[in-house]
Amino acid sequence: MKKIACVLTLAFLISLATACTPQNLPNEKPEEDPKTVEILNSAAAKSLASGETLEIAAEKDLGYNSYLTIRYSSDVYLKGTIEYCDPADANYAAEESFFLEPLQSGTFNLYIGQEETEQSLLFMERVLTGVRFENIGEETGNCSIESICFANKDIPFGYCFLQNEMLKVGINLGAGGGIFFLAYLAEDVFQVEVDGKVEIGIDYDRLPGAEKKYEGEINLLNFHDVGRLVQQSYYGTAEEPYVPGVYHGATVPYNPVQGGDQNKNQSKIVDFVQTETEIYVKCQPRDWAPAKLCDAYMENWYTLEGDVVKIRNRFVDFTGYVPRYADQEMPAVYTVRNLDNWVVYDGEEPFTNGPLSTYQAQTEDLGGQLTSGSLRENWAALVNDDQFGVAVYLPDIQRGSHAIFGNNDVLENIYDPYYNIALSQHTATSYMTMIGQTAFESFRPLEYVSYLAAGRLSDMRQSFYRLHEAGANNLSFLNYAEG
């Protein structure tokens, strides 16, 4: 019996050119019996005071099964822990923790065996040695564990896509399920070089002096690192008992990030489902500066609705830290560098097709970030000089920010031939965000919806108008912030 650690390098993931449901790593994992391993013969129930635990003794051979499913009901928040060992190695023992929200009757799923080091997945035979559940709330409550089982379902990895005739959107399962790819498909988009600069736009192969580089599915987003995804990221406390980390010489407060941390450690995929029309992903994020897993979960539901990407966001923190009021990026959007015009409506008569305002921040080294609190149509766009680019719409939110980093000089793309998209991996990028202001509280789920679009500015604006007229809103977030 053996353990097999497989490092998921970027070079390997590049070979995954299409969407993937969970699958085996080639030549790494042996054939297995698909049988589900049941742990409980009957329900285990108990009234738990704060800090009290429900212990379930179990010694079961799990084989290579790595997908945990728990059916339960609970009045309180629970921290669960599973313990297992390697039957072939008497010195190996491990445990993994997870969190259950109060539910009258529900199911929790978790992929076990995701190592925190070297961005690896650990395939091994396991023997389960115990399961326990601790009440991490302040009140006494009842909990009942109806069933526990482990199924043969591989840890998801790689890239997954949704596509229609207008857009193609991709998420990175190696970075918490954040969006790394957005292409506009309704017209011919080209990436070209003109006088030593990289430009991307509709029919840009016709620009005078243009040297065509790439065409087709051109990624308009930048994903140079795990911080540059369209993703959930929140700012919290710096007070004890939290211990802040340091990033670029600065002390950073509690910062759960969907994609990973400053050391490029990936977040943990908790659950994942893909259908023809929707991608659902749940992750355990990482705290950016201390570079460790957070006691928190993030969930996203991605769908394509015509010419927009609808993103449902959910975040639950289980730490009990003191809340801290802060600007929250909802979400941050990093695009290719040449989309450097920040376009907004900051007039007095929203949703009347009034004139737009265009701003351009200075580069990072000049400290030129722009912020506005009067985005009354609740959207912002980053576009090129021909009004082509990416826009984000956050109903009911009127504050936003913009910055640019580096320049768009021609650089070599070491990731050819798969990407064929030079700018999406460069350090140079344009940035914008819509900003919600709140203090997120532990044990209180935060939910909101955002929309992402690509294409011509006039078309994107009209798409957001249609959503507004159809009643798109973030009343749940406004109520959360007021509370």
C-alpha positions in Angstrom: 0.0 0.0 0.0 1.3 3.4 -0.8 0.8 7.1 -0.8 1.1 9.0 -4.1 1.6 12.8 -3.9 1.1 14.5 -7.3 2.2 18.1 -7.7 -0.2 19.9 -10.0 2.2 22.2 -11.8 1.0 24.9 -14.2 2.6 23.1 -17.1 0.5 20.0 -16.4 -2.7 22.1 -16.0 -2.1 23.8 -19.3 -2.6 20.5 -21.0 -6.2 20.5 -19.9 -7.6 22.4 -22.9 -11.2 21.8 -22.2 -13.6 21.9 -19.2 -13.2 19.1 -16.8 -15.5 17.3 -14.4 -13.4 15.6 -11.7 -11.1 13.0 -13.2 -8.1 10.8 -12.5 -4.6 12.0 -12.9 -3.0 10.0 -15.8 -0.9 7.1 -14.7 -1.0 8.1 -11.1 -4.0 6.6 -9.4 -4.7 2.9 -9.4 -8.0 1.4 -10.4 -10.5 1.3 -7.5 -13.6 -0.3 -6.3 -16.3 2.4 -6.7 -18.2 1.1 -3.6 -19.3 3.7 -1.1 -18.1 3.1 2.5 -20.8 3.6 5.1 -19.7 4.7 8.6 -22.8 4.9 10.7 -25.4 2.1 11.2 -27.8 4.4 13.0 -28.0 8.1 13.8 -25.9 9.7 16.5 -27.6 12.5 18.3 -26.8 14.8 21.3 -27.5 18.1 22.9 -24.2 20.1 22.9 -23.3 23.0 25.1 -20.8 25.5 23.7 -17.4 23.7 23.3 -18.9 20.3 23.9 -18.3 17.4 21.4 -20.1 14.5 19.9 -17.6 11.6 19.4 -18.2 8.9 16.9 -15.8 5.9 17.2 -15.1 4.3 13.9 -12.4 2.1 12.3 -13.2 1.6 8.7 -11.0 0.9 5.7 -11.8 3.7 3.2 -9.5 2.4 0.5 -8.9 5.4 -1.9 -12.3 6.9 -1.3 -11.9 10.6 -0.8 -15.4 12.2 -1.0 -17.0 12.6 2.4 -20.8 13.1 2.6 -22.5 13.8 5.9 -26.3 14.0 6.4 -27.2 15.9 9.5 -29.4 18.3 11.4 -28.2 20.9 13.9 -29.3 24.0 15.8 -25.8 25.3 16.1 -22.5 25.7 14.1 -20.3 22.7 14.3 -16.6 22.1 13.7 -16.1 18.5 12.5 -12.8 16.6 12.5 -12.0 13.3 10.8 -9.0 11.2 11.8 -7.3 8.6 9.7 -4.1 6.6 9.3 -2.2 4.8 6.6 -2.6 1.0 7.1 0.8 0.4 5.6 2.6 3.1 7.7 2.3 2.9 11.5 3.9 6.3 11.8 1.4 8.1 9.6 -1.7 9.7 11.1 -3.6 12.8 10.0 -6.8 14.7 10.7 -8.8 17.2 8.7 -11.3 19.7 10.0 -14.5 21.1 8.4 -17.5 23.2 9.4 -21.3 22.6 9.4 -23.9 25.3 9.4 -27.2 25.0 11.3 -29.7 23.1 9.2 -33.0 21.3 9.9 -31.9 18.6 7.5 -29.1 18.8 5.0 -26.0 17.4 3.4 -22.3 18.5 3.7 -19.7 17.3 1.2 -15.9 17.5 1.3 -13.0 16.3 -0.8 -10.4 15.0 1.7 -6.7 14.6 1.0 -5.7 18.1 -0.3 -2.3 18.9 1.0 -1.3 22.5 2.0 2.2 22.2 0.7 3.6 22.0 -2.8 0.0 22.5 -4.2 -0.4 18.7 -4.3 -3.1 16.1 -4.0 -2.4 13.1 -1.9 -3.8 9.8 -3.2 -3.5 7.2 -0.5 -5.3 4.3 1.1 -6.8 5.3 4.5 -8.3 3.8 7.6 -10.8 6.1 9.3 -10.1 6.1 13.1 -12.6 8.6 14.4 -15.0 11.5 13.8 -16.0 14.2 16.2 -18.3 17.3 16.1 -17.8 20.3 18.4 -20.3 23.1 19.1 -18.4 26.3 18.2 -21.4 28.5 18.8 -22.2 30.3 22.1 -25.6 28.6 22.7 -26.6 25.0 23.6 -28.2 23.2 20.7 -29.2 19.7 19.4 -27.3 18.0 16.6 -28.0 14.7 14.9 -25.6 13.0 12.5 -27.8 10.8 10.3 -25.2 9.3 8.1 -21.5 9.5 7.1 -20.1 7.9 4.0 -17.0 8.1 1.8 -17.4 7.7 -2.0 -14.9 7.1 -4.8 -15.0 10.6 -6.3 -11.7 12.2 -7.4 -10.7 15.7 -6.2 -11.5 18.2 -9.0 -8.6 20.0 -10.7 -7.8 22.0 -13.8 -10.0 24.5 -15.6 -13.8 24.4 -16.3 -15.7 26.5 -18.8 -19.2 27.7 -19.7 -19.8 29.0 -23.2 -22.5 30.4 -25.5 -22.5 32.3 -28.7 -21.5 35.5 -26.9 -19.1 34.6 -24.1 -16.8 32.0 -22.8 -16.0 32.1 -19.1 -13.5 29.8 -17.2 -12.8 29.1 -13.6 -9.6 27.7 -12.1 -10.1 24.8 -9.7 -6.5 25.1 -8.7 -7.3 28.6 -7.3 -10.5 28.1 -5.3 -12.7 28.3 -8.4 -12.1 32.0 -9.2 -12.7 33.3 -12.7 -9.5 33.4 -14.7 -10.8 33.5 -18.3 -13.3 35.7 -20.1 -13.5 35.9 -23.9 -15.9 37.8 -26.2 -17.1 35.5 -29.0 -19.8 37.5 -30.9 -17.2 39.3 -33.1 -13.7 38.7 -34.3 -11.2 39.8 -31.7 -7.5 40.0 -32.4 -4.4 40.6 -30.3 -1.8 42.6 -32.3 1.5 44.4 -31.9 1.6 48.0 -33.0 4.8 50.0 -32.5 6.0 47.8 -29.7 2.7 47.8 -27.8 0.2 45.0 -27.4 -3.4 45.9 -28.4 -6.5 43.8 -28.2 -9.8 44.7 -29.9 -12.5 43.9 -32.5 -11.0 43.6 -36.0 -7.7 44.9 -34.8 -5.9 42.9 -37.5 -6.9 45.9 -39.7 -5.0 48.5 -37.7 -2.3 50.3 -39.7 1.1 48.6 -39.0 -0.5 45.8 -36.9 1.4 42.5 -36.7 -1.2 39.9 -35.8 -0.3 37.7 -32.9 -3.4 35.8 -31.8 -7.1 35.6 -32.7 -10.2 33.8 -31.5 -10.8 33.2 -27.9 -8.7 36.0 -26.5 -8.7 36.2 -22.7 -9.5 39.7 -21.5 -8.6 38.9 -17.9 -5.2 38.9 -16.2 -4.3 36.0 -13.9 -0.7 36.6 -13.2 -1.1 35.2 -9.7 -3.8 33.8 -7.4 -4.7 37.4 -6.3 -5.7 38.4 -9.8 -8.9 36.4 -10.3 -12.5 37.6 -10.4 -13.0 36.2 -7.0 -14.3 36.6 -3.4 -11.9 38.4 -1.1 -12.7 40.2 2.2 -10.9 42.4 4.7 -11.4 41.9 8.5 -9.9 42.4 11.8 -6.3 43.0 13.0 -7.3 42.7 16.7 -6.3 39.8 19.0 -6.6 36.9 19.0 -6.0 37.3 15.3 -2.3 37.5 14.4 -1.7 39.6 11.2 0.8 38.7 8.6 3.1 40.9 6.5 2.9 41.6 2.8 5.5 43.8 1.0 6.6 45.1 4.4 3.1 46.1 5.5 0.9 44.5 8.2 -2.2 43.1 6.7 -5.5 42.4 8.5 -7.5 39.1 8.2 -7.9 38.7 4.5 -9.6 35.5 3.3 -8.9 35.1 -0.5 -10.6 32.6 -2.7 -7.7 31.9 -5.0 -4.9 31.3 -2.4 -2.2 33.3 -0.6 0.9 35.3 -1.2 3.0 32.2 -1.2 1.0 30.8 -4.1 -0.6 28.1 -1.9 -3.9 27.1 -3.3 -7.2 27.2 -1.5 -9.0 23.9 -0.7 -11.8 22.8 -2.9 -14.6 21.6 -0.6 -17.2 20.7 -3.2 -17.8 21.1 -7.0 -20.6 20.4 -9.4 -20.7 21.2 -13.1 -23.8 20.9 -15.4 -24.4 22.1 -18.9 -25.6 25.5 -17.6 -24.0 26.1 -14.2 -20.7 25.7 -12.3 -20.9 25.4 -8.5 -17.8 25.5 -6.4 -17.2 25.7 -2.7 -13.7 26.4 -1.3 -11.9 26.9 2.0 -10.0 30.2 1.3 -6.6 31.1 2.5 -5.5 34.1 4.6 -3.4 36.2 2.2 -0.5 37.4 4.3 -0.1 34.7 7.0 -0.4 32.2 4.1 -2.7 29.6 5.9 -6.1 28.1 5.5 -9.0 30.2 6.9 -11.8 28.9 9.1 -14.3 30.0 6.4 -16.1 28.8 3.3 -16.8 30.6 0.0 -19.4 29.5 -2.5 -20.0 30.5 -6.1 -22.7 29.7 -8.6 -21.7 30.7 -12.2 -24.2 30.9 -15.0 -24.3 32.5 -18.5 -27.4 34.7 -19.1 -27.1 35.8 -22.7 -24.3 38.3 -22.8 -23.5 38.4 -19.1 -22.0 36.1 -16.5 -24.1 35.9 -13.4 -22.1 35.3 -10.2 -23.8 34.4 -7.0 -21.4 34.8 -4.1 -21.7 33.4 -0.5 -19.2 33.7 2.4 -19.4 32.3 5.9 -16.7 32.9 8.5 -16.3 30.5 11.5 -13.5 32.2 13.4 -15.3 34.3 16.0 -13.0 37.2 15.3 -14.1 40.8 16.2 -15.8 42.4 13.1 -14.1 45.3 11.4 -15.8 47.8 9.1 -13.9 48.0 5.8 -14.2 48.5 2.0 -14.8 45.2 0.4 -13.9 44.4 -3.2 -17.1 42.9 -4.8 -15.3 41.8 -6.8 -11.8 43.0 -7.9 -11.4 42.6 -11.7 -7.9 42.5 -13.3 -7.9 42.8 -17.1 -5.3 42.8 -19.8 -3.2 46.0 -19.5 -4.4 47.7 -22.6 -8.0 48.1 -21.3 -6.9 51.2 -19.4 -9.9 53.6 -19.7 -12.2 53.4 -16.7 -15.7 54.4 -17.9 -18.6 55.0 -15.4 -21.8 56.9 -15.2 -21.5 59.5 -12.4 -24.2 61.9 -13.4 -27.5 62.8 -11.6 -30.0 60.8 -13.7 -29.1 57.1 -13.7 -30.5 54.6 -16.3 -31.4 57.4 -18.8 -28.5 56.8 -21.2 -26.9 59.9 -20.0 -23.3 60.9 -21.0 -20.5 58.7 -19.5 -17.3 59.8 -17.9 -13.9 58.3 -18.8 -10.9 58.3 -16.4 -7.4 56.9 -16.6 -5.4 56.3 -13.4 -1.6 56.8 -13.3 0.6 53.8 -12.9 1.2 52.1 -9.6 4.6 53.7 -9.0 2.9 57.2 -9.2 0.3 56.2 -6.7 -2.6 57.0 -9.1 -5.6 55.0 -7.9 -9.0 56.6 -8.5 -12.0 56.1 -6.4 -15.6 57.3 -6.8 -18.7 57.1 -4.6 -21.2 58.3 -7.3 -21.4 55.4 -9.7 -25.2 55.6 -9.8 -25.8 53.0 -12.5 -23.9 50.5 -10.3 -21.4 49.4 -12.9 -17.9 50.2 -14.2 -16.0 49.3 -17.3 -12.4 49.0 -18.4 -12.1 49.5 -22.2 -9.6 50.4 -24.9 -9.8 53.6 -27.0 -12.4 52.0 -29.2 -14.8 51.3 -26.3 -14.2 47.5 -26.2 -13.5 45.7 -23.0 -14.9 44.3 -19.8 -17.5 45.6 -17.4 -18.8 44.6 -13.9 -22.3 45.4 -12.5 -23.1 45.2 -8.8 -26.8 46.2 -8.2 -27.4 48.8 -5.5 -23.6 49.6 -5.0 -22.4 53.0 -6.1 -18.8 53.0 -5.1 -15.8 51.9 -7.2 -12.1 52.2 -7.8 -9.6 51.9 -10.6 -5.8 51.6 -11.0 -3.2 50.5 -13.6 0.0 48.6 -13.0 3.0 48.4 -15.4 2.8 49.0 -19.2 1.7 46.9 -22.1 5.0 46.6 -24.0 5.4 43.4 -26.0 6.7 40.6 -23.8 7.3 37.0 -24.6 4.7 34.5 -23.5 6.4 31.4 -22.0 3.1 29.5 -21.9 2.6 29.1 -25.7 1.1 27.2 -27.4 -1.9 26.5 -25.2 -2.8 30.0 -24.0 -1.9 32.0 -27.1 -2.8 35.0 -25.1 0.3 37.0 -24.0 -1.2 39.7 -21.8 -3.3 37.5 -19.5 -0.1 36.2 -17.7 1.9 39.5 -17.6 2.7 41.5 -14.5 1.2 44.5 -16.2 -2.6 44.8 -15.6 -5.5 47.2 -15.3 -7.7 47.0 -12.2 -11.2 48.0 -11.2 -13.6 47.0 -8.4 -17.0 47.8 -7.1 -16.8 48.5 -3.4 -19.3 47.4 -0.8 -18.8 48.7 2.8 -19.5 46.4 5.7 -18.0 44.5 8.6 -18.4 40.8 8.0 -19.4 38.8 11.1 -18.6 35.3 12.0 -21.5 32.8 11.9 -23.5 35.2 9.7 -23.5 34.3 5.9 -22.8 37.2 3.5 -24.5 36.9 0.1 -24.6 39.1 -3.0 -24.8 38.8 -6.8 -22.5 40.4 -9.4 -22.4 40.4 -13.2 -19.5 40.3 -15.6 -19.7 41.3 -19.3 -17.3 41.6 -22.2 -17.7 43.4 -25.6 -18.7 46.8 -26.8 -19.3 49.4 -24.1 -22.7 50.4 -25.4 -23.9 46.8 -25.5 -22.7 46.0 -22.0 -24.4 49.1 -20.6 -27.7 48.1 -22.2 -27.3 44.6 -20.7 -27.0 46.1 -17.3 -30.1 48.3 -18.0 -32.1 45.2 -18.8 -31.0 43.5 -15.6 -31.9 46.6 -13.6 -35.3 46.8 -15.2 -35.8 43.1 -14.5 -35.3 43.8 -10.8 -31.7 42.7 -10.2 -30.7 43.8 -6.6 -28.5 43.2 -3.7 -31.0 43.9 -0.9 -29.6 41.0 1.1 -26.2 42.7 1.2 -27.6 46.1 2.0 -29.6 44.5 4.9 -26.4 42.7 6.0 -24.4 45.9 6.0 -27.0 47.8 7.9 -27.1 45.1 10.5 
